[in-house]
Amino acid sequence: MDTVIKKISALGVPGLVLLIAIELTGLTGAAAITAALSAIGPGGMIGGVVTLCLIALVADAIAQFGFDAIAQGVIRELYCKGETKESIKRKISKYPISSRLKRKLYEVVDRFAYAR
């Protein structure tokens, strides 16, 4: 069991996502891994692997720079592309994330809008 935990922890956040997806499939062995990868991302197993890689990049960036810095950078880019404060908030409201995280993102939008 310790060996498995060490291997999963080496994978970090993507390892946890994969582990949860495997558990949710209700299958075991290679079938569970195949089904989990297919469910994680678009395009079957390849899409699942790509999604896990993207999760790793995002998790690494958040760990390195912090959530607020990443959110402000994304919001800055949206503003540069012509998005308004209201349109950004509408996008946030549609995201499948917790209401707590939505509130935090709204605060970042408001702070950034005043800092412009």
FENGI-V65902 format. One line per field, one symbol per residue. ss: DSSP state (H for helix, E for strand, - for the rest). phi: phi as a letter, one per 40 degrees, with the letter a starting at -180 (. if undefined). Layout:
ss = ???
phi = ???
This chain:
ss = -HHHHHHHHHH-HHHHHHHHHHHHH---HHHHHHHHHHHH---HHHHHHHHHHHHHHHHHHHHHH-HHHHHHHHHHHHHH----HHHHHHHHHH----HHHHHHHHHHHHHHHHH-
phi = .ccccccccccgddcccccccccccgbbgcccccccccccbcggccccccccccccccccccccbgcccccccccdcccccgccdcccccccccccbcccccdccccccccccccc
